[in-house]
Amino acid sequence: MSTNVHELRKACTAVVRDRRDQAAEEHRRGLVAMLRRLGRRLAQARRRRIAIAELSTLDERQLRDIGIQREQIPEIVADIVERTPGRGL
């Protein structure tokens, strides 16, 4: 009888351990995915800041030549960065 109790306890412990390991793995995957999304958003923000800074150095004639007005720079850059995955700008 005590052998059956011991075997049952071992089996229950194994099931609990497996479920705990599975939950930890799912948590790790979720955390990795969240960090990847955060990294992509930070990279987008950096590309957006750099592009705005570079376009802002152009004078009015240069901006006219490329068909934009100074006040349009942030909107145009944001649109391009949002539509372009990876290293769009």
C-alpha positions in Angstrom: 0.0 0.0 0.0 2.7 2.5 0.9 4.4 1.7 -2.5 1.2 2.8 -4.3 1.1 6.0 -2.3 4.8 6.7 -3.0 4.2 6.0 -6.8 1.2 8.3 -6.8 3.1 11.0 -5.1 5.9 10.7 -7.6 3.4 10.8 -10.5 1.7 13.9 -9.1 5.0 15.7 -8.6 6.0 14.9 -12.2 2.7 16.3 -13.5 3.1 19.5 -11.4 6.7 19.9 -12.5 5.7 19.5 -16.2 2.9 22.0 -15.9 5.2 24.5 -14.1 7.9 24.1 -16.7 5.3 24.6 -19.5 3.9 27.7 -17.9 7.4 29.1 -17.4 8.2 28.4 -21.1 5.0 30.2 -22.2 5.8 33.1 -19.9 9.4 33.3 -21.4 8.0 33.3 -25.0 5.6 36.1 -24.1 8.3 38.1 -22.5 10.6 37.6 -25.5 7.8 38.7 -27.9 7.1 41.8 -25.8 10.8 42.8 -25.8 11.0 42.3 -29.6 8.0 44.6 -30.1 9.5 47.2 -27.7 12.8 47.0 -29.7 11.0 47.6 -33.0 9.1 50.5 -31.6 12.3 52.1 -30.2 14.0 51.6 -33.5 11.1 53.2 -35.3 11.2 56.2 -33.0 14.9 56.6 -33.5 14.6 56.4 -37.3 11.7 59.0 -37.1 13.8 61.4 -35.0 16.8 61.1 -37.3 14.8 61.6 -40.4 13.0 64.7 -39.0 16.3 66.2 -37.9 17.8 65.6 -41.3 14.9 67.0 -43.2 14.7 70.0 -40.8 18.2 71.0 -41.9 17.0 71.7 -45.5 16.1 75.2 -46.5 12.7 76.2 -47.9 13.9 75.9 -51.6 15.2 72.4 -51.0 12.0 71.3 -49.3 10.0 72.8 -52.2 12.2 70.8 -54.6 11.1 67.6 -53.0 7.5 68.7 -52.7 7.0 69.2 -49.0 6.5 72.1 -46.7 8.3 72.3 -43.4 5.2 71.8 -41.3 4.5 68.5 -43.1 7.9 66.9 -42.1 6.7 65.1 -39.0 3.6 63.7 -40.6 5.4 62.6 -43.8 8.2 60.9 -41.8 5.8 59.2 -39.4 3.9 57.8 -42.4 7.0 56.5 -44.1 8.4 54.9 -40.9 5.1 53.3 -40.1 4.8 51.7 -43.5 8.4 50.6 -43.8 9.4 47.6 -41.8 13.0 47.2 -40.6 15.4 49.9 -41.8 13.1 52.0 -43.9 14.9 55.3 -43.4 
